């Protein structure tokens, strides 16, 4: 594997810092950083979200830096 190739992994409840980094990266990518970073849930809520069955966040990591991300969620009815 190329040393510069990003690694992909699913975030879990202990990945709060990487979740916040992904939100900031998405805000920059979409030109709406404040929308993605100004009113984030607190750490406990993010932990529950990441560990819950209805939400998945994948990040692309280059070393310690979040360089990409994907979020999917199920809206239960």
Buried (B, 14 or more C-beta within 10 A) or exposed (E): EEEEEBEEEEBEBEBBEBBBBBBBBBBEEEEEBEEBBEEBEEEEEBBEBBEEEEBBBBBBBEEEEBEBBEBEEEEEE
